[in-house]
Amino acid sequence: MSDLLEVSGLEAAYGSSQVLLGVNLRMAPGEVATLVGRNGMGKTTTVRSILGLMPVKAGSIRFLGERIDGLAPDRIARMGLAVVPEGRQVFPNLSVRENLVAFAANRRERLSPGANPWTLERVLHLFPRLGERLNHMGNQLSGGEQQMLAVGRALMTNPHLLILDEATEGLAPLIRKDIWRCLDTLRQQGQAILVIDKYIQRLIQLADHHTVLEKGQVAWTGDSAQLAADPSLWHRYLGV
């Protein structure tokens, strides 16, 4: 099976400050993977590079077999790559309904004809709380509701790959539980997901594969069984 995403030797810098030093990351279709590490180790920069929001200094990024480093962010998005960004970034002056339908598309249709697409109804079934607040403005929602809205908005594009940057950062425990439940449902439905988060035990339950970044480099990579079996990795690289 060919890779869905292949990041090879990725280097990126902010001015003269090099942040990524040869990052490698591979994902298969339908796989759930994580990108973890302490703050400032290059996780968000890697995501920004994949999305075309950060210039690539060296290396390559392929998505669905096509090289995408150097492409404009909107073209990358149209290929079927969606992000739930850190800070959620919902549109404050649009209603929940408008946030969800504004960018609705079916970007999986070409490669997955006949697949059950994400619609407004399906998203509201996944997040009933949003159905109760359809006419609320984005800035009237709690942080947890905004995160649900940001996930739902990304799903409405029917992406091949869903990326969540700081998936549950700053959320109350009950809301975090809702987000983990949602991600598990998506995994069971075959949605490929790349997750950045700090709750390692939950990530071990959710994901197939993990990549640990340390100072802009891949310090460790392996599956959930390997990560669960070696808690020393958590302390060494994640401060858990």
NORZISUL-V802623 format. One line per field, one symbol per residue. psi: psi as a letter, one per 40 degrees, with the letter a starting at -180 (. if undefined). burial: b if it has 9 or more other ideal C-beta (glycine too) atoms within 8 Angstrom, else e. A space follows every 50 residues. Layout:
psi=???
burial=???
This chain:
psi=hiidhhhhfhhiihbehhdhgfhhhihiheihiihiiiieeedddddddd eeehhhdiaihhhfehheheiiddddddefhiihihedfihdeiiddddd edfhigeeddegheihihidddddddgddddefdeiideeiidddddddd dddddeegidhhhhhgdfheiiddddddddddddddddeehhhhhhiegd ddddddidiihhhhfeihdiiaidddddegedddddeef.
burial=eebbbbbbbbbbbeeeebbbebbbbebbeebbbbbbbeeebbbbbbbbbb bbebebbebbbbbbeeebbeeebebbbebbbbbbeeebebeeebbbbbbb bbebeebbbeeeeeeebeebebbbebbebbeebbebbbeebebbbbbbbb bbbbbbbbbbbbbbbebbeebeeebbebbbebbbbbbeeeebbbbbbeeb ebbbebbebbbbbbebbbebeeebeebeeeeebbbebbee
